[in-house]
């Protein structure tokens, strides 16, 4: 298992990241991406997990549940 952290500078960077992210990867993104029109829909449909950075407790809970599921399903 490993963690890839991407700090993209533009929405087009997402297209490049799709090419380098390995299969069976669990993407996590900030919740604000949901509201970027087509990009938000594509992220949601791809199964991306969104973190609300303004609610620390909720974000930690989502990350903990995601980590448990990743271990159980053996994904990255």
Secondary structure, 3 states (H helix, E strand, C coil): CCCCCCCCCCCCHHHHHHHHCCCCCCCEEEHHHHHCCHHHHHHHHCCCEEECCCCHHHHHHHHHHHHHHHHHHCCC
